[in-house]
Amino acid sequence: MSNIIGGWAGKVLRVNLTTNTISYDPIEKYYDYIGGMGIGYKILWDGHKDNIKAIDPENIIVFSAGPLTGSGVICTGRTTITSRSPVIEKHLIADGHFGGHFSPAMKFAGFDAIAIEGKAASPVWLKIVDDKVTLEPADALWGKGIFDTHAMIAQMMGPNAQVAAIGQAGENQVPLSVIMTQGGHSAGGHGSVMGSKNCKGIGIIGTGAVKIAANNEKMRALDDHILGIIGANNNGVVPSTPQSWAEYSAPISRWKSRPGLKWGAADQEIDLGEVPWNERNRIGFRTSMAESYIGVEYANKWMKRTGGCHSCPIRCFCELKVPELKSKYGRKTEHIANVCMGFLVPQYLMGTTNGSEAHAMAGALGAQILDDYGIWCNYGLISHIFKFLKTHDMFKDLLPEEEYNSIPWALWDNQDPAFLIDFYRRIAYKEGEISHMADGLYDLIARWGLDGTNPALGYWDIHKESKTKVFNRKTNAAVHHASETAGQVGTLINVVFNRDAQCHSHINIVNSGLPHDMTVTIAEKKWGEGAFDKVSWYTQINAAKVRFAKWSLVKNVLHDSLTLCNWMFPLLASPDKNRNYEGDSTIESQMFSLVTGIETSETELDFKAERVLHLHRALTMLQMNEGNMREEHDVLSDWVYDMDPDKNFGEEGTIKMDRADMQTSLDMFYEAFGWDIQTGAPTRATLDKFSLGFVADKLAARGLLPA
């Protein structure tokens, strides 16, 4: 008799490409790690090997889902991809995430995760039809872009197949490459891992179901509760413009629907109009974000509809129909589906002006090229660095003369998006010296002397320049909602993970759109007085801010383990005036309890998530062979402290941090997690508290555990 709890499929699929063997692990061994991210970390911990690289056959890559995915619970269509990352010094563990419908299909086929290791003798793809798993030759797929790969695998399997695949960038082991599923859903950083394994992708058809402990009535009641308090993308709970039904509005909100905003490329043109908060059947109209990415004129002309993920009513993706992509730029299709960084990154690189045709076209064309080749932007770093080097005429000193002269710089100077066709091809196919911009930033800095060691660049140091957006000088990770968003709270969030933080927990309250005093009230109820500052007007660190930062990270890990969308959750705010615009932070535990049948409080579920975070910290230490995380990992770039030289920390209008204040912040942050204050490493007492004694033993044997 099975003892599988509700929400789980029951097995982890293990694939060894070197030996061409397929095996299975029972899911019970991963229950303590929730799912998703937690499964990935535990598999990587158990399979750890010293001094390997991301592209070595011994490296393992894990596609994983949590117990909520496939249950039908709102916003639970995420997939977590965990492996060593080729863009970080020593190739440390990192996660990528995409939405869409891939992980529900994986669950319906009977698997909670897929772990792949080894290297195939020739290109293959993994075919899964329920419990039938085979490795298929991928010779006909190798060399194809992601769009053609998706189509070809779906043609071989049938229209119900869900596919995750790499493009030419991943095949060529470009470190900044992605794995993508249909609809533009992309996970950054591990495309080259798949390429190094000669694995082009995975196709899945699952015809089963996820067993749920609760009855339909209870599940529907929870859905109704969520639909009554959920906002728009990033949980904006007020519209971005004044509307007749709304008490408040705020331009920062992603609740964009309003009169005059259209889907002009729809089969029948749609004028969105106002979408009051209690019109639940029109929730999918709220987040029409195209105007933010390509301007109102082109959004109204090119927007076809919104898209999104399994079981999500928000529909945050913009699906565009842009005739010029085929007629002017020779692309195979005039369609592109993307969101946020997909559009913004090529616009950053081109330096186009918001509202212009060049800006709109750079977003649409660039997003399509990036997605087809499978190139990762590293949260915008490649674009910010390129733009700085170009505008400061540094490429002449970095590239061979012949190569420099072969690049169509005039297109860039004239803001012609056609430049992107040439540039991204060079990246995907590793053509020339400029292609090293898609190396890991650590390797690029060393290669080009961007750390102040290249006299040809005037000893310019990338870590002292705010415009390049390199936030952590040890991991060389990008800014991701850090000091520019929430002062020390965002800064602390950005020191823990090995790539950009990918954390939106704090964004969903900072950018909710509510008036500042109302947000302060919500924050004080949750974390205490002084938790929430006005953006760009920060006060010194205090205990409430540390609680806010810790809570945000724990919720982020929780969501990536449940595989619940961290773009939407947690829901601390709501659009409901009758609730004083307050949300409900217990929803995740309600979901977990109903789906699994294990009654679990918010505190108990957060405890499980914190266990996963401690495991991440320990695994990073093990891979680094380093115990002093404070000095060797959690270090900010100089510009974070030295920007705005005419202003001091704490003055209105600056996001700069103070060195002494940040050291105090780290002291308090480490103490809150039970990490050693001197080193930032988890103590044995903390690891034992979270049933990670085996982790403490291994760290102690390596001399990495604090005394």
N, C-alpha and C positions, 0 to 999 in steps of 0.2 A: 504493500500500500504506500502510495506516495505521500511524503510529508511536505510537498511544495506548498508554500503559502501563496495567497492571492497576489496577482500582479507579476509573477515570475513565469517565464517560459519553461525553465528547468535545467537548461544546459548552456555551457560555454563551448563553442566550436573551436577546436585547436587545429591549425593547418601548418604543417611543416613542408615548405616548398622544396627544400633540399632532398628530403627523403620521400617526398610525394605521399605523405601519410596524413590521415585525417583521424582525429580522436575527439573525445568529449570529456569535459569536467562537469561534475555536478555543481549546481548553483549554490547549494547550501553553504559551501565554504566561503562564500562572499557576502552572506547576509549581513555580517557585522559592518560592512563597508557600503551599505545602502544600495549601490548599483552604479552604472555609468562610470564617472570619474573614479569612484572608489574601487570598482572592479579593475580598471586599468592600472591604478597604482599598485594594487595587491599583486596582479600578475607580473608587473615589472619588478616589484620587490622580490618576489619568489624566483624570478628568472634573471636576477641581476648578475652581470659579469663585469669585472673590472676593465676599465680602459678600452671599451669598445666604442665605435662611432655609430652614428645614426644609420649609416648606409652599410654597416657590416651585416652579414647574414644572421649573426647571433642576436641582433636587435629584434625586439618584438614590437609589433604594432597592433593595437587593440581597438576595435570598433565596439562600443558598448552602449547599452540602454539601461534605464532604471525601471523600477517596478511600476511606475505610473504610465510609462510609454505603452501605447497600444490599448490602454484601458478606456480610452475615450474622454478622460478627464481633460479639461481645458488647458491648452498650451503645453502639451506634453509630447511633442513630436521631435524632440532633439536627439542628436547622436553625439556622443563624446568619442574623440579619437585621441589615443594616448600612446606616446612613444618618445624615444629620445629625439631631440630636435637638432638638425644640422646647422641651425643659425645661431647657436649659443656656444660659447667657449666650453669645451669638454662635452658638448652634445648632451646637455642635461635634459631631464624629463620635462615635457610640456604637453599641453592639451590643445587640440583644435576642436571646433564644434560646428555642426551644421544642422539645419532644420530640414524641412521637407517631409518625406514619407518613408525614408529608408529604414530607420530603426523600428517603426511599427511593423513594417514588412518582415524584418528580422525576427521580431517577437512572434508574429503570426506563423512564421516558419518553424518556430520552436527553439529559438536561440536568444539568450540575453546578451551575448557578446560573441565576437569573432576575434581570435588572436592568431596572427600570422607571423611566422618566423622562417628563417632560411632563405634560400634563393633558388628559383627555378632555373633549369638548364636553358630554357628558352621561354619567350613570353607566354604567359598564361593569364586567364581570368577565372575567377571563382564563381561557379554556378550553383545556386541553391534553390531547389524547388521542394519546399517543406523539408522532409528528412533525407532527401536525396541530394548529396553534395558531391560535386565533381570539379576537377580542374580541367579547363578547356583551353585549347591552343588559341593564342591571341596574336598570331603573326599578321592576320588581316587587320587587326585593330592597332597594332604598333605603328606609330607615326601619325595616327589620326588625332585631331583635336577632341576636346571633351564632348562637344555637341554631337559630332559624328559617332563617337564611341557610345554615348548614351543611346543614340538612335539604332546603331547596329546591334547592340546587345539586346535592346528591347525588341528589335525585329526578329532576332533569333529565339528569344524566350516568349515573346508575346507582349501585348500592350499593358498587361498588369505588372510587368517587371519594374522593380525599383533598382536603380543602378547607382553605384558610386565609382568614380573613375578618375584617372589622371590624364593630363594632356602631354604635349611634347616637353613642357618644362619638367614635369616629373620624370618622364622617360630619360631625359638628359641629365637627371640628378642635379637640377638647379636647386640649391638649398631653399630659396624662396619660391616654393611651389605648393599647390593645393591639391586636395581631394574634393571632388564636387559631386553632388547628386543633382537630379533634375530640377529645373526651375531656378537655377542660379544660387543654390544653397551650397556654400563653400566653407571648408575647414582649412585654415591656413597652417603651413609649416611642415607637413609630412608627405607631400607628394613625392619628394625624392626618395623617401623611405620605400614607398611602393615601387618606384622605378628601379631602385637598387635590387629589389627582390624579383624583378622581371614580372611583376604582377600589375596588369593594366587596370583591373577593377574587380568589382563584385556585382553580380546580378542576383536579385532575390525575388521569388514569388512565394508568399506565405498565404495559405488558405485556412489556417487555423484561427484561434482566438486567444485572447488573454483572459484567464479566469479571474473574476472579481469576487471578493468575499461578500460585499454588501449587495442588497437587492436594488432593483431599478429605481424604486421610489426614493431611497436615500441618496443614490447617486444623482438623480435628477434634482433633488432638493439642494445638494451641494452646488451643482451647475447653476441653478437659479440664484443662489447666494452670490456666486462669483460674478455672474453676469450683471448683478445689481450693483457691484462695487468696482468693477474693472474699468480702466480708462482707455486711452489710445496707446500707441506705441510708446515705450519707456514710461508707461502708466501716466501719461499726461491726463489730468482729470478735469481740465477746463479747456475750452476752445482757444485757439491761438488768436482769434479775432472776436470783438464784441458781437454777441448774438442775442436775440430776443429772449431766449430761454435761460441764458446763463447769467449768474450773479457776478462771475469773475471771468476774465480772459487774460492771456499772457502770450506774447509772441514766441516764447521759448517752448511752449507746449507743442507736442506732435499731434494734437487733435486739430487737423487741418481743414476738415469739411466746412464749407461755407457757400453762400450764394456766389455764383460766378466762377467757381472752381469746377472744371469739367473733365470728363473722360472723353475727349474728342475723337479718339481712334476706336472707341467701342463700336460694336455693330450698329448700335443706335446711340447717338451722342447722349451722355448723361450729365446733367447739371446737378451736382451733389446737394446744394442747398444746405440748410441747417440740419444737423442730426442731434436732436436733444438726447440727453444722457439716458433717458428711460425708454428710448426706442430700440429695444434689444435686437429686433430683426434687421436693423441697419448699422449695427456695430462695425461691420466691415467697411463702411463708408468713412469712418472717422479718420483713419490713418492714411490719407491720400498724400503721401510725402513727396511726390514728384516735383512739386513747385519748389521745395527746398533744395532739390538737387539740380534741377535744370531750368528753373525760373517758370513763372506763371504762364507766359506765352507758349512756351514749348511743351509744358506739362499739359495745357489745355488742348494742344494739337496732337501730341504723341501718346498720351496716356490711354491705354486700352482697358485696363482693369487692375485691381490689386490681386496679389497672390500671397501665398503663405504656406503654412505647415499643417500637418495632420492635427485635427482636433482644435484648431485655433480660430477664433472668430475675428481676430484683429486684422489680419491680412496686411502686413506691413510692407510687402514687396511691391515694387512698381513694375508692371508689365507694359512695355512701350512698343509701339509700332512706328518705326522711323524709316520711311522709304529711302532716305538718303544713304542709309547703311549699305544698301544694294546698288542703288543707281549712281551714287557718287564715289563710294569707297570700295566697291567691288566685293562686299561681303556676301556670304551665301544666303543670308536671311536678313530681313528688315526688323526682326524681333529681338528684344533683349529684356530679360527680367533680372532685376537686381535691387539693391537697397544700400543706403548709407555709403560705406567706404567704397563699394564697387563703382559708384558714380563719382565720388569725391576725389578718389586717388588720382585718376588721370587728369582731373581738373587742377589738382594741386601741382602736378608735374608740369602742366602746360602754363600755369599761372594766368589762366583766362579770367575774364571779368564776369562776375555773376550777373545774369540777365541777358548776356550776349548770346548770339547764335553759336559762336565758337565755344563758349562755356557749355552750352547744352549739348553740342555735338561731341565735344571732348568727353563728356560724361557718358553718353550713349555708346560712342565708338570705342572708347577706352575700356569700358566695362565689358563689352562684347569680346574684344581681343584678349583681355586679361583672363576672362572665363574660358575661352576656347583653348588658349595655350595652357591654362592652369597655372598662372603666375600669381604669387602671393605678394601683397603690398607691405607686409610686416607692419600693419596698422599705420600705413602712410609713410613709413621711414624712407623707403626708396624714392618716393616723390619729393619729400621735403629736402632730402640730401641732394638729389639731382638738381632741384630748382636753385638751391644755394650755390652749388658748384658752378652751375651754368651762369647765373646772374653775376657771379664774382669771377667769371672767366678763368676758372681753375682747370677745366678739362684740357686746355692746351698744355698744361704741365703734367697731366696725368695719363694722357693717351698718346700712343705713337702718332707721329705726324700724318702718316698715310691714312691711318684709321680716322683720326680727327677730321681730316679733309673729306672722308667718304660719308660722314654723317650729315644729313640734310638740315643743318642748323637754321637755314633761312625759314624753313617751315615753322620751327619753334618761334623764331623771332617774330613771325607774322601771325602767330597764334593759330596756325593751321593744324587742326587735329590729325591730319595725315601723317604728321611727325610720329605719332604713336604707333603707326603700322610698322615703321622702320625700327623704332626703338625697342618695342616689345618683341619683335622677331629676333633681334640680337640677343635679348635676354633669354628667350626660350631655347634658342639653339646654341647658346654659349659662343656667340660670334664676337671675337675681339676682346680687348681689355675692358671696354665699357660694360660687358656682360657681368663682370665681377661685382657690379652693384647689387646683384641678386645673390651674392655669397652671404654667409653669415656676417653680420656687421663687425663682429670681432675680427674675422679674417680680413674683411675689407679695410678696416682701420689700420691693421698691421701692414697690409699690402701697399696701401697708398699713403701711409704716414699721416693719417687724419687726426692723430692724437697729439699734434704739436711737434712731431719729429721730422717733418718734411720741410726742408728749407725752401724748396721751390714754391711752397704754399705760404711762405712767411711764418712758418711754425704755427699755423692755424690749428686750433684744438677743437674738435667737434663737440667735446663735452662742455665747452664754454660758450657755445652758441645756441641760444634758445630756439632759433628758427629751424634747426635740424630735428628738434623734438626727441633727442635721445635722453631719456629720463634717468635710467639707472646706469651708472657708468661701469658697473661690473658685468651685468648681463647684457648691457647695451640694448635694453628694452625701450620701447616707445612709450611716450605719454599716452595714458588711456584713462581719462577722467580722474586726473590727479590733482595737483595743487590748483589748477585752473578751474576746478569744479568745486572742491570742498576742502581747501586748505590742508591742514595736517591729516584730516580723515582720508582724503583722496591720496595724499602722499604716502601714508602708511600702507594703504591698500596696494600701492604700486611697488612695494619693495619685496613682496613675498614670493610671487610666482617668477618663473624663469623667462617668460616673455611678457608682452603687455598684459595687464591684469585681467582683461576681459570681464571685469566686474561692473555690473550695472545696478547692484543692490542699492547703492547710495544715490544713483542717478534718478531712481524712481521716486525719490522724495525731493531731491534737490531741484529736479526739473519737472515736477508735477504741475507747475503753473499756479499753485495756490499763492495768495499773498504771503509775504515773508512772516508776518506775525502768526498766521495760522500754521505755517510749516514749523515755526519755532515751538508752538504749543504741542504739535504732534511729536516732534523730536524730544522735547523735554519729558513728555509722558513715557517715552520709550527708553531714553538714555540718561536723562537728568539735565539740570540747568547748564547752559553753555554748550550744548551739543552742536548747535547749528549756527553758523556765521553767515552773514551775507557774502555772496561771491565777490572776491577781490576786496574784501575788507575783513581781515582775519584777526582774531584774538589769540592769545597764547594758549598752548595746549592745556587741557584739563581732563579729568577722569571721564567726563561725559563724552568727549570727542573720541577717546580711546575705546570706550564701549561701543560707540557708533561704528568705528572702523572695524573692530573685531566682529561685531554683529554682521556687518556688510560682507566680510570675507566668508564667514561661516555660512551665511545664506547663499552666497555665490557657489560654494562647494556643495551645499545641499542641493541646489537646483541642478548643477551639473552631474550630480550623482543620481537624483531622481529622474534626470533628464526632463526637467521642467524649464521653460524659457525664462532666463534671467534678464531678458530685455523687458519682460512684463512683470515678473514677480521679483520681490515681495510687494504686496498691495497695502502699503501703510496709509495711503491716501485713497479717497474715492470721489466720484462726481456727485454723490448723494448729499444734498444739503441737510436732509433729515438725520443724517449721521454726523453732522458737523464736519463733513468732508473727510471723515476718518475711515480707514480701511480695516483690514483684519489680517494680522500677521500669523494667525493660527491656521490659515487655509491649507498650507502645505501638510501640516500634521493631520488635518481632517481628511485630505486626499489620501494620505498614506494609510490612515486607519481604516478607511472604507475599502480601499482597494485590496490591502493585504489581509485585513481581518485582525491585525495586531493593534489594539488600542494604544496609541502613542501620542503623548503630549508634545507641544512645541518644544519645550525644554529637552525632552528625551530625544527628539529627532535632531535638534541642533547639536546635542552631545555626539550623536553618531557622525554628523557632518564634521564636527571638530576633530574627531578621530581621523577622518580622511585627510584633513589639513595637516595634522601632525605627521601622518605617514608621508605626505608630500615633502614636508620639510626634511624628514629623516632620509628619504630617498635622494633628495638633492644633495645632502651632506655626503651620503655614501658614494654617489657618482662623482662628486667633487673631490672626495677624500679630504674633506675639510671640516673642521669643527668650529671655526670662528666665522660664523655667518655674518656677524656684525661688520667685520672689517673686509670680508671677502665676497659678500653678496649684497648686503642691504645698504648700498652706497649710492648717493644721488650725484648727478652731474653738477658741475660747478655753477652753471647758469641758473639753476633752481634757486641758488642763494644770491647770485651776483647780478641778476637782471635788474632793470630799472634803478640804475645807480643813484638817481636823484631822489629816490624814495626809500623809506625804511620799512621793514616788515611791520605789519599792523596798520600801516596807513591806508586810507581808502584809495582804491585804484591800482593796487599791485597784487600779484599772486606770488611774489617772491617769498621764500621761506627763510627762517633764521637758523643758522647752524647750531647754536646752543639749544634753541627750542626744539629742533628736530632730534637732537641727541636725548633730550629729556623725553620726547615723544617715544623714541625707541625704548628707553628704559621702561616706561609705563606700558607700552604695547607688549614687550616681552613678558613683563610680569603678569599681564592680563591673560596671556596664553600659557603661563607656566614654563616659559623658556628662560634659560640662564641669561641674566642681564648683561653679563660681560661678553658673551659670545652669540647670543640669540639662538642658541641650540636648545631643543627640548631636553628637559632633565629626565632622569630615570623615574622620579616620582610622577611626573606628568605622563610619561609613556605608560607606566604601570596603571595609572588611573584610567587610561583609555584602552586597557587590555592590549597594549603594544609592548609587553615585556620582551618578546622575541626581537623586536626592533632595537630596544635598549641593549640587549645582549650583543647584537651584531655591531652596533655602534661602539660599545665599550671594548669589544675585542679589537676594533680598529683604532682605538685611542681617540675616538671622536665624541664620546659622551662627556658632558661637563662633569668636572670633579665634584 
